[in-house]
Amino acid sequence: MSTQFFPLASAAKQAGLLRTFMANSTIRLFKSSFVPSVSNVLADYNAAQCDYDSYAAITMATWLPAILSPGSGYMVGSPLVQFEFPSGGAGVGNLVGGCYVLDAAGALALTVIFTQPIPMQLPGQGIPINLLWFFSTGLTTG
């Protein structure tokens, strides 16, 4: 049997590399009628992208610095972003199933499927999102 893990210094470096890689990434929302899997491609996500009144993708210029995670390893967080439904009366709404993140080059980097769909249909509704990426030391035996 062997044991493998990432030393803390390696987890910190991986987290720092991700932070640099994700600079100027964009986050988009998809409709709940789309249930993505690992084999879906960007065109599938874009076809299901939300289109409620005032919807727009949000650019995340800089991610937060890597920090020790509460468990064992390091983590990197995105800036807090907030999608909002306009306050000017009813219009086109969506039921949101999750979000997806594109790197600065426009390649699909991350998918988040919400536990429950979130409505974006009435004035004042919104979805705050703060993403966390963990780099565990990952002690395993095998």
Z-matrix of the N, CA and C atoms (Angstrom, degrees):
N
C 1 1.447
C 2 1.525 1 109.37
N 3 1.299 2 115.26 1 149.20
C 4 1.458 3 120.55 2 177.85
C 5 1.525 4 109.48 3 -124.99
N 6 1.297 5 115.45 4 160.97
C 7 1.462 6 122.43 5 177.08
C 8 1.518 7 107.58 6 -123.20
N 9 1.315 8 116.46 7 137.72
C 10 1.465 9 119.71 8 176.47
C 11 1.510 10 110.32 9 -137.08
N 12 1.330 11 115.80 10 148.17
C 13 1.455 12 122.29 11 175.12
C 14 1.511 13 108.23 12 -161.76
N 15 1.329 14 115.59 13 164.03
C 16 1.455 15 122.04 14 174.14
C 17 1.524 16 107.71 15 -96.86
N 18 1.317 17 119.68 16 124.67
C 19 1.467 18 120.47 17 174.31
C 20 1.536 19 109.75 18 -60.50
N 21 1.312 20 117.08 19 154.92
C 22 1.467 21 120.52 20 179.77
C 23 1.523 22 111.92 21 -53.42
N 24 1.336 23 117.51 22 -40.35
C 25 1.465 24 120.24 23 -179.91
C 26 1.530 25 111.28 24 -60.42
N 27 1.333 26 116.99 25 -37.27
C 28 1.460 27 120.87 26 178.01
C 29 1.528 28 110.78 27 -69.17
N 30 1.332 29 116.97 28 -43.66
C 31 1.466 30 120.62 29 177.81
C 32 1.524 31 110.24 30 -60.10
N 33 1.339 32 117.36 31 -40.27
C 34 1.468 33 121.48 32 178.38
C 35 1.522 34 110.57 33 -63.98
N 36 1.324 35 116.85 34 -43.12
C 37 1.467 36 120.33 35 -179.74
C 38 1.524 37 110.93 36 -65.05
N 39 1.335 38 117.25 37 -43.22
C 40 1.468 39 120.73 38 178.58
C 41 1.532 40 110.90 39 -60.71
N 42 1.319 41 116.63 40 -42.08
C 43 1.463 42 120.61 41 179.04
C 44 1.525 43 110.52 42 -64.23
N 45 1.328 44 116.90 43 -41.31
C 46 1.459 45 120.27 44 178.36
C 47 1.516 46 112.24 45 -64.67
N 48 1.324 47 116.65 46 -38.77
C 49 1.467 48 120.45 47 177.85
C 50 1.525 49 110.57 48 -64.48
N 51 1.332 50 116.88 49 -40.31
C 52 1.463 51 119.74 50 178.30
C 53 1.526 52 110.24 51 -63.99
N 54 1.321 53 117.07 52 -42.40
C 55 1.466 54 120.32 53 179.57
C 56 1.527 55 110.31 54 -56.50
N 57 1.318 56 116.94 55 -45.18
C 58 1.465 57 121.19 56 178.79
C 59 1.526 58 110.63 57 -65.44
N 60 1.325 59 116.36 58 -44.50
C 61 1.462 60 121.93 59 -179.03
C 62 1.534 61 111.57 60 -60.89
N 63 1.340 62 117.78 61 -36.86
C 64 1.458 63 121.33 62 -174.57
C 65 1.534 64 113.70 63 -87.92
N 66 1.328 65 118.02 64 0.35
C 67 1.470 66 119.79 65 176.33
C 68 1.529 67 108.83 66 -58.69
N 69 1.318 68 115.96 67 136.18
C 70 1.471 69 123.89 68 -179.58
C 71 1.527 70 113.09 69 63.86
N 72 1.313 71 116.46 70 28.61
C 73 1.461 72 120.56 71 173.46
C 74 1.524 73 108.90 72 -77.62
N 75 1.321 74 116.57 73 163.76
C 76 1.463 75 120.51 74 177.37
C 77 1.523 76 108.95 75 -124.03
N 78 1.316 77 114.63 76 147.97
C 79 1.462 78 121.26 77 177.90
C 80 1.520 79 107.95 78 -117.04
N 81 1.329 80 114.90 79 135.86
C 82 1.466 81 122.08 80 -178.34
C 83 1.528 82 108.87 81 -132.18
N 84 1.316 83 115.99 82 158.22
C 85 1.465 84 121.98 83 178.74
C 86 1.527 85 109.99 84 -106.70
N 87 1.343 86 116.39 85 147.54
C 88 1.462 87 119.89 86 173.77
C 89 1.524 88 110.18 87 -121.51
N 90 1.331 89 114.98 88 152.96
C 91 1.461 90 122.16 89 -179.09
C 92 1.524 91 110.99 90 -70.16
N 93 1.332 92 115.63 91 152.78
C 94 1.464 93 121.11 92 -176.45
C 95 1.525 94 113.16 93 -68.38
N 96 1.318 95 118.67 94 -16.88
C 97 1.468 96 121.03 95 177.98
C 98 1.528 97 111.83 96 -69.48
N 99 1.335 98 117.15 97 -16.11
C 100 1.462 99 122.69 98 178.09
C 101 1.522 100 108.48 99 -98.83
N 102 1.323 101 116.84 100 124.23
C 103 1.463 102 121.98 101 177.76
C 104 1.535 103 106.84 102 -117.73
N 105 1.327 104 116.88 103 94.64
C 106 1.462 105 119.51 104 -173.70
C 107 1.523 106 113.61 105 -70.36
N 108 1.325 107 114.32 106 153.67
C 109 1.457 108 121.87 107 172.88
C 110 1.529 109 107.26 108 -127.48
N 111 1.314 110 116.73 109 176.20
C 112 1.462 111 120.42 110 -177.46
C 113 1.524 112 112.43 111 -64.52
N 114 1.328 113 118.44 112 -18.91
C 115 1.462 114 120.66 113 -178.35
C 116 1.523 115 114.03 114 -92.17
N 117 1.330 116 118.52 115 -5.51
C 118 1.465 117 119.77 116 178.02
C 119 1.520 118 110.85 117 -67.52
N 120 1.328 119 115.42 118 147.34
C 121 1.462 120 122.05 119 178.70
C 122 1.524 121 109.43 120 -107.50
N 123 1.317 122 115.92 121 168.84
C 124 1.466 123 121.41 122 -175.79
C 125 1.524 124 112.17 123 -56.06
N 126 1.315 125 118.55 124 -37.75
C 127 1.464 126 121.00 125 179.55
C 128 1.530 127 111.42 126 -59.19
N 129 1.336 128 117.09 127 -35.37
C 130 1.472 129 120.83 128 177.58
C 131 1.528 130 110.75 129 -64.35
N 132 1.326 131 115.72 130 -44.00
C 133 1.466 132 120.16 131 178.75
C 134 1.527 133 110.71 132 -64.15
N 135 1.319 134 116.35 133 -46.46
C 136 1.461 135 120.16 134 -177.81
C 137 1.525 136 111.79 135 -63.03
N 138 1.334 137 117.35 136 -33.92
C 139 1.466 138 120.78 137 177.60
C 140 1.525 139 111.32 138 -66.60
N 141 1.323 140 117.21 139 -26.39
C 142 1.471 141 122.25 140 -178.70
C 143 1.527 142 112.19 141 -103.18
N 144 1.326 143 117.52 142 8.01
C 145 1.467 144 120.26 143 -177.42
C 146 1.531 145 110.59 144 -61.98
N 147 1.305 146 115.66 145 143.77
C 148 1.464 147 120.43 146 179.49
C 149 1.527 148 110.88 147 -59.69
N 150 1.330 149 114.36 148 155.44
C 151 1.460 150 120.51 149 178.91
C 152 1.537 151 111.51 150 -144.05
N 153 1.340 152 115.84 151 26.45
C 154 1.462 153 118.83 152 178.38
C 155 1.528 154 109.72 153 -65.42
N 156 1.329 155 115.78 154 161.72
C 157 1.463 156 120.97 155 -178.27
C 158 1.523 157 110.82 156 -53.05
N 159 1.294 158 117.69 157 130.09
C 160 1.469 159 128.52 158 177.14
C 161 1.529 160 113.89 159 73.48
N 162 1.348 161 118.21 160 5.73
C 163 1.465 162 120.14 161 179.61
C 164 1.527 163 110.91 162 -62.48
N 165 1.317 164 116.07 163 138.06
C 166 1.464 165 122.24 164 172.93
C 167 1.524 166 108.27 165 -154.35
N 168 1.315 167 116.34 166 145.08
C 169 1.463 168 121.11 167 173.72
C 170 1.523 169 108.46 168 -62.20
N 171 1.329 170 116.91 169 155.18
C 172 1.463 171 122.02 170 -179.09
C 173 1.524 172 108.82 171 -119.15
N 174 1.331 173 116.32 172 130.57
C 175 1.466 174 121.23 173 176.16
C 176 1.516 175 109.49 174 -85.68
N 177 1.329 176 115.51 175 134.67
C 178 1.466 177 122.01 176 176.49
C 179 1.529 178 106.73 177 -109.38
N 180 1.326 179 115.97 178 91.83
C 181 1.463 180 121.61 179 -172.75
C 182 1.522 181 112.71 180 -61.38
N 183 1.321 182 116.92 181 -45.97
C 184 1.460 183 120.91 182 -176.45
C 185 1.519 184 109.65 183 -134.64
N 186 1.321 185 116.75 184 131.95
C 187 1.456 186 121.63 185 173.09
C 188 1.519 187 108.54 186 -89.28
N 189 1.320 188 116.97 187 162.23
C 190 1.463 189 121.87 188 -177.66
C 191 1.525 190 110.90 189 -71.00
N 192 1.334 191 117.53 190 155.25
C 193 1.473 192 120.00 191 177.80
C 194 1.533 193 111.60 192 -62.63
N 195 1.323 194 116.05 193 151.99
C 196 1.464 195 121.72 194 177.75
C 197 1.527 196 109.55 195 -66.27
N 198 1.341 197 115.67 196 137.71
C 199 1.468 198 121.22 197 177.16
C 200 1.518 199 109.15 198 -134.86
N 201 1.344 200 116.08 199 159.62
C 202 1.462 201 120.24 200 173.51
C 203 1.522 202 108.68 201 -60.42
N 204 1.327 203 116.54 202 133.53
C 205 1.458 204 119.30 203 178.52
C 206 1.526 205 109.09 204 -83.55
N 207 1.330 206 117.59 205 161.15
C 208 1.458 207 120.19 206 -179.65
C 209 1.531 208 113.35 207 -60.92
N 210 1.318 209 117.76 208 -23.86
C 211 1.461 210 120.83 209 178.56
C 212 1.513 211 109.87 210 -91.64
N 213 1.302 212 116.17 211 -111.78
C 214 1.457 213 121.19 212 -178.50
C 215 1.516 214 108.85 213 -134.43
N 216 1.305 215 116.94 214 104.93
C 217 1.454 216 121.88 215 179.95
C 218 1.515 217 111.01 216 141.03
N 219 1.312 218 115.47 217 -157.00
C 220 1.467 219 122.15 218 -179.81
C 221 1.512 220 109.58 219 -126.68
N 222 1.331 221 115.84 220 161.79
C 223 1.454 222 121.11 221 177.99
C 224 1.516 223 110.28 222 -142.51
N 225 1.319 224 114.76 223 154.55
C 226 1.461 225 123.03 224 176.79
C 227 1.516 226 107.02 225 -128.03
N 228 1.313 227 116.91 226 134.85
C 229 1.455 228 121.29 227 178.86
C 230 1.506 229 111.71 228 -114.21
N 231 1.322 230 115.24 229 148.03
C 232 1.461 231 120.51 230 173.34
C 233 1.523 232 108.78 231 -79.42
N 234 1.314 233 117.51 232 164.62
C 235 1.456 234 117.73 233 170.16
C 236 1.534 235 108.84 234 -67.75
N 237 1.307 236 117.33 235 154.87
C 238 1.457 237 120.89 236 174.96
C 239 1.523 238 108.30 237 -70.66
N 240 1.326 239 116.27 238 126.50
C 241 1.461 240 120.98 239 175.43
C 242 1.519 241 107.93 240 -120.12
N 243 1.312 242 115.93 241 157.70
C 244 1.464 243 119.25 242 -179.21
C 245 1.521 244 109.88 243 -140.20
N 246 1.326 245 114.92 244 123.64
C 247 1.460 246 121.28 245 172.75
C 248 1.524 247 106.59 246 -93.21
N 249 1.324 248 116.85 247 139.69
C 250 1.468 249 121.04 248 -177.04
C 251 1.520 250 111.22 249 -132.72
N 252 1.333 251 114.58 250 146.21
C 253 1.460 252 120.12 251 170.93
C 254 1.520 253 106.71 252 -89.64
N 255 1.329 254 118.71 253 140.15
C 256 1.468 255 119.89 254 -175.14
C 257 1.524 256 112.75 255 -63.22
N 258 1.308 257 115.45 256 151.39
C 259 1.468 258 120.55 257 -176.97
C 260 1.519 259 113.10 258 -86.88
N 261 1.311 260 118.15 259 -2.14
C 262 1.466 261 121.29 260 -174.21
C 263 1.506 262 115.81 261 -89.67
N 264 1.307 263 119.54 262 46.72
C 265 1.454 264 121.65 263 175.24
C 266 1.511 265 113.03 264 91.73
N 267 1.327 266 115.46 265 173.82
C 268 1.462 267 121.68 266 -177.94
C 269 1.518 268 110.41 267 -69.63
N 270 1.294 269 115.96 268 147.47
C 271 1.462 270 122.09 269 177.85
C 272 1.510 271 108.42 270 -154.98
N 273 1.321 272 116.30 271 -148.59
C 274 1.459 273 121.14 272 177.25
C 275 1.520 274 108.42 273 -74.76
N 276 1.330 275 117.17 274 126.47
C 277 1.458 276 121.66 275 -179.90
C 278 1.514 277 111.35 276 -119.86
N 279 1.317 278 115.89 277 169.46
C 280 1.465 279 122.92 278 176.35
C 281 1.516 280 109.39 279 -139.44
N 282 1.320 281 115.61 280 157.89
C 283 1.451 282 123.28 281 166.67
C 284 1.523 283 104.55 282 -104.64
N 285 1.334 284 116.96 283 116.91
C 286 1.463 285 122.34 284 -169.83
C 287 1.529 286 110.28 285 -92.70
N 288 1.330 287 115.86 286 127.67
C 289 1.463 288 121.28 287 -178.44
C 290 1.511 289 114.34 288 -95.30
N 291 1.349 290 117.20 289 -18.87
C 292 1.455 291 119.89 290 -179.24
C 293 1.512 292 111.10 291 167.49
N 294 1.332 293 114.45 292 -166.61
C 295 1.453 294 119.81 293 -179.74
C 296 1.519 295 110.11 294 -136.45
N 297 1.323 296 114.44 295 161.90
C 298 1.463 297 119.80 296 175.08
C 299 1.517 298 108.53 297 -139.96
N 300 1.332 299 114.50 298 150.20
C 301 1.453 300 121.35 299 -174.69
C 302 1.523 301 108.74 300 -118.63
N 303 1.318 302 115.31 301 134.12
C 304 1.458 303 122.61 302 175.34
C 305 1.519 304 108.63 303 -109.35
N 306 1.328 305 116.99 304 138.94
C 307 1.466 306 119.20 305 175.61
C 308 1.533 307 109.05 306 -72.14
N 309 1.318 308 117.31 307 177.47
C 310 1.468 309 121.18 308 -175.72
C 311 1.522 310 112.30 309 -61.55
N 312 1.322 311 117.48 310 -24.42
C 313 1.466 312 121.39 311 178.94
C 314 1.527 313 112.13 312 -84.84
N 315 1.349 314 116.86 313 -4.22
C 316 1.459 315 120.91 314 178.86
C 317 1.518 316 114.76 315 89.55
N 318 1.326 317 117.36 316 14.06
C 319 1.471 318 121.04 317 178.21
C 320 1.523 319 110.24 318 -91.74
N 321 1.317 320 116.27 319 144.92
C 322 1.458 321 122.26 320 179.25
C 323 1.522 322 109.95 321 -64.32
N 324 1.336 323 117.16 322 124.92
C 325 1.465 324 121.56 323 -175.32
C 326 1.524 325 113.71 324 -117.17
N 327 1.336 326 118.16 325 -29.80
C 328 1.468 327 120.65 326 -173.70
C 329 1.520 328 109.78 327 -158.77
N 330 1.329 329 115.67 328 143.99
C 331 1.462 330 122.43 329 174.09
C 332 1.524 331 108.98 330 -125.15
N 333 1.318 332 116.29 331 137.88
C 334 1.460 333 122.28 332 173.64
C 335 1.527 334 107.28 333 -126.76
N 336 1.333 335 116.18 334 120.75
C 337 1.467 336 121.20 335 175.68
C 338 1.517 337 106.82 336 -101.24
N 339 1.324 338 117.09 337 121.65
C 340 1.453 339 121.05 338 -179.23
C 341 1.530 340 110.12 339 -68.16
N 342 1.333 341 117.01 340 147.40
C 343 1.460 342 122.29 341 179.08
C 344 1.524 343 110.46 342 -60.56
N 345 1.317 344 116.00 343 -40.97
C 346 1.464 345 123.03 344 176.51
C 347 1.531 346 107.73 345 -131.18
N 348 1.337 347 117.95 346 141.92
C 349 1.461 348 119.01 347 175.24
C 350 1.527 349 110.70 348 -59.49
N 351 1.326 350 115.46 349 147.91
C 352 1.467 351 121.41 350 -177.88
C 353 1.529 352 108.74 351 -116.07
N 354 1.344 353 117.57 352 125.55
C 355 1.459 354 119.39 353 -179.85
C 356 1.531 355 112.17 354 -75.90
N 357 1.306 356 114.71 355 138.01
C 358 1.467 357 122.79 356 170.37
C 359 1.521 358 104.93 357 -127.57
N 360 1.347 359 115.16 358 80.68
C 361 1.456 360 121.02 359 -170.55
C 362 1.518 361 113.63 360 -137.76
N 363 1.324 362 116.88 361 -20.13
C 364 1.461 363 120.31 362 -174.93
C 365 1.522 364 110.67 363 -122.86
N 366 1.319 365 117.25 364 149.23
C 367 1.467 366 120.15 365 178.41
C 368 1.527 367 111.39 366 -52.94
N 369 1.316 368 116.50 367 133.93
C 370 1.448 369 122.12 368 177.66
C 371 1.520 370 114.77 369 94.83
N 372 1.340 371 118.10 370 -13.40
C 373 1.460 372 118.87 371 178.45
C 374 1.524 373 110.06 372 -72.03
N 375 1.331 374 115.32 373 146.67
C 376 1.455 375 119.58 374 -179.94
C 377 1.513 376 111.58 375 -157.34
N 378 1.331 377 114.78 376 165.83
C 379 1.465 378 121.46 377 178.98
C 380 1.526 379 108.13 378 -133.35
N 381 1.343 380 117.53 379 107.43
C 382 1.468 381 119.62 380 173.29
C 383 1.527 382 109.09 381 -84.70
N 384 1.326 383 117.19 382 138.93
C 385 1.466 384 121.08 383 -178.75
C 386 1.521 385 109.50 384 -134.90
N 387 1.326 386 115.40 385 130.77
C 388 1.465 387 123.16 386 173.02
C 389 1.523 388 105.87 387 -134.72
N 390 1.319 389 117.01 388 112.14
C 391 1.452 390 121.97 389 -176.70
C 392 1.522 391 111.12 390 -90.58
N 393 1.320 392 116.98 391 142.83
C 394 1.464 393 122.50 392 176.77
C 395 1.521 394 108.93 393 -125.93
N 396 1.315 395 115.57 394 133.00
C 397 1.466 396 121.70 395 179.41
C 398 1.514 397 107.09 396 -118.26
N 399 1.340 398 117.34 397 121.29
C 400 1.462 399 122.48 398 -175.94
C 401 1.528 400 111.66 399 -100.48
N 402 1.316 401 115.27 400 140.83
C 403 1.463 402 123.04 401 174.63
C 404 1.520 403 106.61 402 -123.51
N 405 1.308 404 115.45 403 91.91
C 406 1.461 405 121.96 404 -175.20
C 407 1.525 406 110.46 405 -80.28
N 408 1.322 407 114.89 406 153.29
C 409 1.457 408 119.46 407 171.41
C 410 1.524 409 109.36 408 -68.12
N 411 1.337 410 116.97 409 -25.06
C 412 1.455 411 123.97 410 168.87
C 413 1.509 412 116.90 411 56.70
N 414 1.318 413 117.77 412 49.14
C 415 1.456 414 120.92 413 179.04
C 416 1.524 415 110.08 414 -59.72
N 417 1.323 416 116.79 415 118.92
C 418 1.461 417 121.35 416 178.26
C 419 1.531 418 109.13 417 -135.22
N 420 1.312 419 115.17 418 156.41
C 421 1.466 420 120.30 419 173.23
C 422 1.505 421 108.29 420 -125.17
N 423 1.291 422 115.83 421 150.32
C 424 1.455 423 117.21 422 -178.52
C 425 1.499 424 111.74 423 -164.30
